[in-house]
Amino acid sequence: MMLHMPTLAVSDVTYEQLAATIDHSLLRPERTIDEVVAGCRLADKYQVISVCARPADVPLCVGELGESSVAVGTVIGFPHGSSTTATKVFEAETALDQGAVELDMVLNIGWLRSGDSAAVEKDIAAVVAAAEGRALVKVILENAYLNDEQKRQGSRLVEAAGADFVKTSTGFAPSGATIPDLKLMRETVSDSVQVKAAGGVRSLDDLLEVMSVGVTRIGATRTADILDDFRSRSS
C-alpha cells in the first residue's frame, strides 16, 4: 500500500503505543464462529485496543473478552452506508445493549456524492446521539468513491455531527487508505477528531507511516505479523 520510508522509526514507538492503535478486524463475512473466537483470543494475546466484530458476533466477542482490556466494537450500516437512519440507530442501540463500546458507521455515500450535506450530517448525528456516553463513534467515508472535495466535506460533516473519528474505508471497496487521503482528512478536521486508516495497512512499516501523518487507529487483519515484526526488530 504505502511503499514509502516511514517518518517514524521502530525506536520512536513502544509496543504499547502500537497495540493501542489496532482495531483487530473480524469482519470478513465467511468467518466461522471458531475463527471469530480465535480472533478474540489473538487480540487478547497481543493486547490491542479493540476487536471490530460483525454485529451478530458482538455477544460472542463480549463473552470472550469480558475479562480482557480489549474493547469490543462493531459496524453500523456496513458496508454500503445506505440503510435508513432509523435502522442505523437500531443497530447502534442493539450493539450498545449487547456490550459494544465502539461503533464504526458508514455514512450515506450516495447522499454525500449528491451534495445533500444536511441529510448526511443528520444521519451521523442520530448515531452519535444514540451512542452518547456509551461508545466512541467512527464514521467511514469510503474514499474510493469520493473526490477530494467530497472527502473534505465528509470529514467536516463528521466533525459537525459530533463523532469521535473520521475513517477512510470499509476494507470492502476497490481501494483503502492512502497517505494523501489521510493527510487531507487530518488537515480538514480539528484536533478533537481522530483519524482511522482502514484497508491496506498490512505491515509494521505501513503502520509507522500512517502514524507519522496523524493516524491514531487502524483496522488490521495482520495484527500478529505487525506486532511480531516490531518485537523482532526492537529486540
C-alpha positions in Angstrom: 0.0 0.0 0.0 2.4 2.7 1.2 5.8 1.9 -0.4 7.5 4.9 1.3 10.1 5.1 4.0 8.2 5.8 7.2 8.9 9.0 9.1 8.7 7.2 12.4 11.3 4.5 13.2 10.8 1.4 15.3 12.9 3.1 18.0 10.4 6.0 18.2 7.5 4.0 19.5 6.7 1.4 22.1 4.9 -1.9 21.8 2.0 -0.5 23.9 1.7 2.6 21.6 1.4 0.4 18.5 -1.0 -2.0 20.1 -3.2 0.9 21.2 -3.7 1.9 17.5 -5.0 -1.5 16.3 -8.7 -2.5 15.9 -8.3 -6.1 15.1 -10.8 -6.7 12.3 -13.2 -9.8 12.4 -15.5 -8.5 9.6 -15.0 -10.9 6.8 -18.4 -12.5 6.0 -17.1 -16.0 5.7 -15.5 -16.2 9.2 -16.8 -19.1 11.2 -17.7 -18.9 14.9 -14.5 -20.7 15.7 -12.5 -18.2 13.7 -14.2 -15.3 15.5 -13.3 -16.8 18.9 -9.7 -17.3 17.7 -9.6 -13.7 16.6 -10.7 -12.5 20.0 -8.0 -14.7 21.7 -5.4 -13.3 19.3 -6.5 -9.7 20.2 -6.3 -10.5 23.9 -2.9 -12.2 23.5 -1.4 -9.1 21.7 -3.3 -6.7 23.9 -4.6 -4.5 21.1 -7.1 -1.7 21.8 -10.2 -3.5 20.3 -11.8 -6.0 18.0 -14.2 -4.9 15.3 -16.8 -7.6 15.0 -19.7 -8.3 12.8 -23.0 -7.2 14.5 -24.2 -10.7 15.1 -21.0 -11.6 16.8 -21.0 -8.8 19.4 -22.4 -11.0 22.2 -19.9 -13.8 21.4 -16.9 -11.3 21.4 -18.1 -9.6 24.6 -18.3 -13.1 26.3 -14.8 -14.0 25.1 -13.2 -10.7 26.1 -15.2 -9.9 29.2 -12.1 -10.2 31.5 -9.8 -8.6 29.0 -8.8 -4.9 28.4 -9.7 -5.4 24.7 -12.8 -3.4 23.8 -15.5 -4.8 21.5 -16.6 -2.7 18.6 -18.9 -3.3 15.7 -20.1 -1.8 12.4 -23.2 0.2 11.6 -24.8 0.5 8.1 -22.0 -1.7 6.8 -20.6 -1.8 4.2 -22.7 0.5 1.9 -24.0 3.2 4.3 -27.4 3.2 2.6 -29.5 1.8 5.5 -32.1 4.2 6.8 -31.1 6.4 9.7 -33.7 4.6 11.9 -32.1 1.3 11.0 -28.6 2.6 11.9 -29.9 3.9 15.2 -31.5 0.5 15.9 -28.2 -1.3 15.0 -26.3 1.1 17.3 -28.7 0.7 20.3 -28.7 -3.1 19.9 -24.9 -3.3 19.8 -24.6 -1.0 22.8 -27.1 -3.1 24.8 -25.0 -6.1 24.0 -21.8 -4.6 25.2 -20.2 -2.9 22.3 -18.3 0.3 23.2 -17.1 1.4 19.7 -19.2 1.9 16.6 -17.8 2.2 13.1 -20.7 3.6 11.0 -20.7 4.1 7.2 -22.1 7.5 6.2 -24.6 7.6 3.3 -22.2 7.7 0.4 -24.8 8.4 -2.2 -26.1 11.4 -0.3 -22.6 12.8 0.2 -21.9 12.5 -3.5 -25.2 14.2 -4.3 -24.3 17.1 -2.1 -27.0 16.6 0.5 -24.8 17.7 3.4 -27.7 18.3 5.8 -29.0 14.7 5.4 -25.6 13.2 5.8 -24.9 15.2 9.0 -28.3 14.3 10.4 -27.7 10.6 9.7 -24.4 10.7 11.6 -25.7 12.8 14.4 -28.5 10.3 15.1 -26.0 7.5 15.7 -23.8 9.9 17.8 -26.8 10.7 19.9 -27.6 7.0 20.4 -24.0 6.3 21.5 -23.6 9.4 23.7 -21.7 8.5 26.9 -21.6 4.8 25.9 -19.4 4.4 22.9 -16.9 6.0 20.5 -18.3 6.7 17.0 -16.0 6.4 14.0 -17.5 7.4 10.7 -16.4 5.7 7.4 -16.3 7.9 4.3 -15.4 5.2 1.8 -12.9 7.3 0.0 -12.6 5.0 -3.0 -15.9 6.5 -4.3 -15.2 10.2 -3.4 -13.2 13.1 -5.0 -11.0 15.2 -2.7 -13.7 17.9 -2.1 -16.2 15.2 -1.1 -13.6 13.7 1.3 -13.2 17.2 2.8 -16.9 17.8 3.1 -17.5 14.3 4.5 -14.8 15.0 7.1 -16.3 18.3 8.1 -19.7 16.7 8.4 -18.3 14.0 10.7 -16.9 16.7 13.0 -20.1 18.8 12.8 -22.2 15.8 13.8 -20.0 15.2 16.9 -18.4 11.9 16.0 -15.0 10.9 17.5 -13.2 9.6 14.4 -13.2 10.0 10.7 -12.2 6.8 8.9 -11.1 6.1 5.3 -12.7 2.9 4.3 -14.6 -0.3 5.0 -12.0 -2.5 3.5 -14.5 -3.8 1.0 -14.3 -1.1 -1.6 -11.8 -1.1 -4.6 -9.2 0.7 -2.5 -8.4 1.7 1.1 -6.3 4.1 3.0 -3.7 6.2 1.2 -1.2 8.7 2.6 -2.7 11.6 0.6 -6.2 10.9 1.8 -5.0 10.6 5.4 -3.2 13.9 5.2 -6.3 15.5 3.7 -8.5 14.2 6.4 -6.1 15.1 9.2 -5.8 18.6 7.9 -9.6 19.0 7.4 -10.7 18.2 10.9 -9.7 19.8 14.2 -7.7 18.0 16.9 -10.9 17.0 18.6 -11.5 14.4 15.9 -9.1 11.5 15.4 -8.3 9.7 12.1 -8.6 6.0 11.4 -7.0 4.2 8.5 -8.5 1.0 7.1 -7.8 -1.1 4.1 -4.2 -1.7 3.3 -2.2 -1.2 6.5 -0.6 -4.6 6.3 2.9 -4.2 7.7 4.8 -2.5 10.5 6.2 0.0 8.1 2.7 0.8 6.9 1.6 1.4 10.4 4.6 3.6 11.2 3.9 5.6 8.1 0.3 6.3 8.8 1.1 7.1 12.4 3.6 9.7 11.1 0.7 11.6 9.4 -1.5 11.7 12.5 -3.4 8.4 12.4 -4.3 7.1 15.8 -6.3 4.0 14.9 -6.1 1.4 12.1 -8.2 -1.5 11.1 -6.0 -4.6 10.7 -6.2 -8.3 9.9 -2.4 -8.8 10.0 -2.2 -7.8 13.7 0.2 -10.7 14.7 2.5 -10.1 11.7 2.7 -6.3 12.5 3.4 -6.7 16.3 5.7 -9.8 15.9 7.8 -7.8 13.5 8.0 -4.9 16.0 9.2 -7.3 18.7 11.7 -8.8 16.3 13.1 -5.5 15.1 13.2 -3.9 18.6 14.9 -6.7 20.4 
